[in-house]
Amino acid sequence: MENLGNLIEGFGHVLTPMNLLIALLGVTIGTAVGVLPGIGPAMTVALLLPVTYNLGPTQSLIMFAGIFYGGMYGGSTTSILLNTPGESSSVVTAIEGNKMAKAGRAAQALATAAIGSFVAGTIATVLLVVVTPPVVQFAISLGAPDYFAVMLLAFVAVTAILGASRVRGFASLLIGLTIGVIGVDQTGQQRLTFGIPQLIDGIDVVVVAVGIFAVGEALWIAAHLRRKSGEVIPVGQPWMGKEDWKRSWKPWLRGTALGFPFGAVPAGGAEIPTFLSYITEKKLSKHKEEFGRGAIEGVAGPEAANNASAAGTLVPMLAIGLPTNATAAVMLAAFEQFGIQPGPLLFTRESTLVWTLIASLFIGNLLLLVLNLPLAPAWARLLRIPRPYLYAGIIFFASMGAYAVNAQPFDLFLLLALGLLGFGMRRFGLPILPLIVGLILGPHAELQGRRALQLSGGELHGLIGGWVSMLIYASILVVLLWPLIGRFVVRPLRGRLVTG
């Protein structure tokens, strides 16, 4: 009941004219960036970090949450109308959604995506309210060794699971950890400053996020502007018939059940549950012959899983301070920008802020439904914006934002260098998330590791606390050794079963 009272109080803070306007602005920007290919919510939040500093933490986070949810919504529009996912989590939607659009059912595809996103987002946000407080109570019982183990698990998970190569994942993590240690350490020693006074305080996470996401993405797109984009399919007013509702509501619920837990797992993200949802609907559907030619279940389920995972992502971020995708990592940087540390004590120290943020998710989800259904044709017109104008504007605002952080010209040189680094990472297939996670969690992991070793007098066994840290270390070993286990144990066993 206490949590319900806190949530009601949060609604009281959100339902003010200014905060409602901020929420509307956030979901509008989020939908727009979700629609435009190559511009995701992570890049947009990074770009707006310096701009929103004067808004204060509550209004900034309301806007960022709206951008996060809106980006998940908007990605389906590009997938359905252009067969070009605006987000990686919308790849599966393009499989059936674009086929439906080409068959003259773009309105139905957009409608089931929008309504399914609303249903999944609402249910998942309710689960966020229910699940997060118990996770917080559990996290309070953890000590320094346990937190150190949790962060190691996050490092291993985002590097070993994301991307096609573990080597590239670990290389990206190493880059992030290296950037994170620049400056003065806890003993007063300078690290990797190379005698440059501007580096003594380290590199601001806002500058890194804007450089890697915004500038890096803009340079990458500029290098590939010769590629022709597909033709945008015209769309009328989204609507669904009785049969469409009948075929969509179960996939919405199943997609929600798959998406929420995967969002809360490090490196789980939305990609895995969307694929699982598609496979599940293909097996359970009574219209299997339509899959591959425009089955509405293939849009409804993955879109629900996509949006449910967004709410799941906020559970570890708020309760433990652990980001599980790029957007959550940049939102974590937003907390730190205001001197707020997400984790178990967040619900005690910043209770009003947290519950206002959660309440804004319900409001934003409703606003997104109102925006997406009637304005789908308008969102489709955004796809006709010339890319050179779009990304020139991004470079301009990125430079202004980075300069505004410390008002130092040196930050502009850092921004360009980080932009070139982001471009190089895309060129050679290095995932961005391990870098951001390493940059943000690296200093915290160092702090917890130092505390654990100090408590044990410098003995390594101090890094092993209770059963939680031992279970986490066992999980890390399984993840690291899984290729060998699969090769020398699983495959021979499978071969024996087949021959037997």
N, C-alpha and C positions, 0 to 999 in steps of 0.2 A: 504493500500500500504506500510505503514511503516513496518508492520509485514512481508510482502513479502520480503522487502529489508533486514530485519534482518535475515530471513531464508536463503536468498541467501548468505549473509555474513557468516552464520553458515556453509553452504556447503563449502564455501571457506576455512574455518578452518578445516573441516573434511577431505577434499580431499587433504591431504598431505600424503606422504608415511608412516610416522610414525603413524598418526592417523588412516589411513586405515588398517594398520597392527594390531593396537590395537583393532579396530572394528572386524576384521576377527578373532582375537584371542578370543574376547569375545563371538561371536556367535558360534564359534567352541566349546569352553568350555561349553557354555549354552546348545547346542544341546546334547553334551555328557552327561551332568548331567541330562538332561531331559530324555534321553534314559535309564539311569541306575535307577532301582527302588530304592526308598528311599533317593536319593540324589536330592534335588530340588534346584532351583535358589536361594532361600532365604539362604540355608545353604552354597552354593558356594560363594555368595556375602559376607556373614559373614566371611567365611574362608579367602577370599582374601582382606578383609579390611586392615589388617596390612601390607600385602605384597605390596599393591598398593599405600601406602602412599608417596613413593618417586616419583611416576609417576606425581603427581600433580592432582588437581581436575578435569580438563577437560578430560584428558586421562583416569583417573580412572572411571569417570562417563560414558564415552563412552564404556568402557569395561563392566561395570555393566549393562548398558542398553542392550548391546548385549547378556549378560548372561540371562537377564530377558526375552527378546524375544526368544532367543534360547531355553530356558527351556520350553517355551510354545510349540515350534515346536517339540522338542525331545520327549516329553511325549506321543505323538501319536504313535511313533514307537513301544514303549514297549506295549502300549495298543493293537495295531493291531497284533503284532507278538507273544506276550507272554500272552496276556489277563491279564497283570499286569500293571496298570497305573503307570507311573513314577511320575505323579502329580495327586492330587485329582481332578483337573479340566479336566483330561483326562479320568475320569471314564466312562463317557457317550460314548466316542469314542470306548471303548472296547466292548460295547454292540453289535454294528453292525460291527465294524472294524475287530474283531477277527473272527467273522462268515465269513466275506468276505475272510479273509486269509485262513481259513480252507477249503473254497470252491475253492481255487486256484486263488483268486483275490486279493492277498496281494499287488501286484504292483499297481493295480487301487486304492486300499484303501490308500496306502501311497501317491500316486500322488494327489488324491483329498484333502488329509489332508495338504500336502505341498503347493499346489497351492492355496487352500482356505485360509490357514494361511497367505500367501503372499498378497492375495487380501484384506482380512480383516485387516491385519496389516497396509497396505498402506492407505486404506480408513480411518481407525481409527486414524492414525497419522495425516492425513489431518484435520480431525475433531479436533484433539488435538491443531493444529495450529490455527484453527478458534475459538474454544470455550475458550481456556485458557485466552487470553487477556481480554475478557469481564468479566470473573470470577475474574481476578486480579483487574480490575477497581471496581468491586463490593466489593471485599475484602478490598480495601483501605478505603472504607467508614465505615468499621466496627470499633467499639471501643472495649475497654477491656472487658466490659460485654458480647458483642456479641461473641468475641473469646473464652471467658470462657464457654459460652453456647455451642458453636460448639464443643469444646473439651469434654464437658460432653456428648454431643450426640454421639461422637465417642466412648467414654467409654461404654455407654449403648448399642450402636449398636453392637459392636464387642463381647460383653458379652451375650446379650440377643438373638442374631440371630445365632451366630456360635455354633456348637456342639449340642448335644442332651439335655444338662442340663444347665439351666441358673446359677445354683449354682456353677457348675464347671467353667463356664465362669467368674463369678464375683470373684471366688477364684483365678483364674489365673491373673485377673486384679489387685487384691489386692497384689499379690506377686510382680507384676511389679511395682506398685506404691511404695511398701515398698523398693524395691531395688533402685528405683529412688530417694528417699529422703535421702539415706545414704550420709553422708558428712556434710559439713557446709552449713547452710541455708543462706538466704539473710540478716539475722540479725547478722550473725557471730556465731550462736549457732551450736554446733556439734550434729548430730542426728544419732543414731544407729551405732556409730563408735566403741563402746565398748573399748575405750582406745587404739585402734590399729592405729598407725600413718599412715599406708598405706591407711586407709579408709577415712581420712580427706577430700581428694579431691573426694571422691565418687568412685564408681566402673565404670571403663571405659565401655562405651556401646559396644565397640568392643569385650572386654573380655566376656561380657554377651552374646552377639549374637553368638560368636564362641562356647562358652560353651553350651548354650541351644540347638543350631541347630546342630553343627558338632559333639561335644563330646556326647551329649545326644542321637542323632540319631545313632551314631556308637555303643554306649553301647546297645541301643535297638535292633539293628540289630544283634549284637553279641549274645544277649540272645535268638534269634530266628533263628539261623543259621541252626538248624536241619530241618526246613521246606524246603521241596523240591520245587524248582522252576519248572515251566512248560517248556515244550519243545519249543524251538524257531523254528518258522515256516520259512523255506527257502524263500527267496525273490529274484526276478530278478530285472531288471531295471524298476523303476516305470514309468508307462505310462497310458494314458487315451484315450479311443476311442471316437468317435463322440457322441454316446448315453450317455456315462458317462459325457461328457462336458454338454450336454443338461440337464441332470438331476442334475447337481451340481451347476450351476451358480446362480440359484435363491436361493437355500439354503445358498450359500456363502453370498449373500447380506442380506438375512433375519437374518442370524447369526450375521453379523456385526451390524445390527440395534439393536439387542438385547444385544450384548455383551458390546458395548461402554458405554451406560448409566449405566449399572449395575457395571462396573468397577469403575465408579466415585462415587459410593455411599458407605459410610462406611459399611463394612461387606457385601457388595454386592458380590464382588469377581467374579470368573469365574464359580463357581459351579452352581449357580442358572440359569444364562442365557444359559449354555450348556444343562441343563435339559429342560428348556423352548424351546430351539431350537429343541431338539429331539422330544418333544411332538408336536410342531408346524409342523415339517416336516412329522411326522407320520399322522397328520390329513389332511395335504394338498397334500400328495403324491398320485400319480395315481397308485402306486405300493404298496399299503398297505400290500399285502400278503407277500412281501419280508421282512418286518420289523420283526426282531427276527431271520431272516435267512441270513442277510447280505445285507441290503439296503444301497446303496451308499449315499443317502440323510442323513442317520443317522450318517454318518461320516463327510460329507461336512459341514452341518449346525453347529453342536457342535464345530468343530475345528475352524470355522470362529468366532463363539461367544467367544471361548476361547482366541484367539489372539486379538480380538477387545477389550476385557475387559482389556488386559494388557496396551493398550494405554490409555484407560479411567482412569485407576488407577493413571496415571501421572498427570491428571488434578488437583485433589485436593492436591496432594503432592507438585506440583510446585507452585500452586496459593495460597494455604492456609497453606501448611506445614502439611497436614493431610494425613497420610498413611491409605490406605483401605485394604491392605493385608500384609502378612509377608514380602514379597520381597520388597515392597515399604517402609515398616518400616525400614528394614536394609539399603536400599538406603538412607533413611533420615538420618540414623546414619552416612553414608558416607559423606553426606553434612556437618554434624556437626563435623566430624573428621577434615575437612579442615576449620573449623570456619565459615561456610556458613549456614545461616538460611533460609530455604525455606519459602515462604510466599509472600505477595503482593509486598514487596520491592525487591524481588529477581530479577524480570525482569528489575528493574532500576539499582540496584547495580551490578548485575552479568549478564547483558544482553547477552554478548558474550558467556558466559558459557552455558546459558539456550538454546540459539538458536543453538549453536553447538551440544548440547545434542539432541535436537529435530531433527536436520538435520541428526545426526548419526543414528537415528531410521529408516529413509528412506534407508540409505545405508545398515544398518544391515539387514533390511528386505529383500533387494535384495540379499545380500550375503547368507542369509539363504536359499533362494530358490535355488541358485546355488549349495549350499552345500548339501541340502536335497535330491534333485532329483537324481543326479548321484551317491551319496555316501550312499544311503540307505542300500545296502548290508554291507558296512563297519560299519555303525552304529549298525546294527544288531549283528555284531560279538562282540561288547562291552558287550553284555548281557552274554557272556561266561566267563568274568573276574571273577575269584574266589573271593567271598565276603570277606574272611579273609584278603587277600592281600589289597583289596580296602580300607577297613575300618581301617586297621592298618596304611595305608598311611595317611588317613584323620586325625587320632589321632596325628600322628607325626607332620603334617603340622599345625594342630590346636594349638599344644603346642608351636611350634616355632613362630607362628604368635602372640599368646597371650603374649609370653615373649618379643617379639620385641616391643610391644606397649610402655611399660615403663621400660623394662630391669630389672624387679623385679621378683625374685623367688616367691614372695608372690602371684603374679598373676597366677602362675601355680596351687597353692593350690585353689585359687578362681575358676580357670577353671575346676578343678576336681569336686569341690562342685557344681558348676553350671551345669556341665555335669550330675551329679547324680540327680540334681533337674529336668533337662530336661527328664532324663530317668523315674523318678517318675511321671512326668506329663503325659508322654505317657502311662505309666502303668495304671494310674487311669483315663485316658480319659480327662485330662485338656487341652484345646486348647492353642496353643503357642502364637497366635496373640494377645490376650488380654494382655499377659505379656509384649510383646515387645511394644505395643501401650502405656501401662501404664508407662513403663520405659522411653520412649522417650517423650511422651506428658505430663506426670505427672508434671515435673518441670515447663513446659511452662504454664500448667493450673494453677499451684500455683502462678506463676508470674502474669498472667492476673487477677486472682481472687484477689490478693493483690492490684493491681492497681485499680480495680473496687471499692474495699472497701475503699481504701485511698481517692478516688475522692468523695465518699459519706460520708466521716467522720466515717466509720465503720458501717454504716447502711446496713442491708441486702438487702434493696431495690436497693442498688447500683449494685447488680448482675443482675438486670433487666434493660437493656438499652432501645432500641427502639423496633419496631415491629419484627425485626429479632430475637432477643433473646427470645421474648415472643412466637413467632411461634416455635422456637426450643424447648423451655420448654414444649410447648403443645405436640410436637412430642414425646418428651421423656416420657411424661405421657402416651400417647397412647401405646408406645412400652412396657412400664412397666406393664400397666394394661390390655394389650391385652388378656392374658389368662383368666382374669375375665370377660372381655367384651365378649369373645367368649363363655364362659360357661353360663353366665347369660342373655346375650342379643341375640347373634347370633343364638345359638342352639335353644332356645325357639321360636324365630321368624321363624326359618327354620321349626321347628316342626309344627307350626301353618299353615304355607303355605302348607306343605305336607298334613296335615289332612283336610285343607280347600279345 
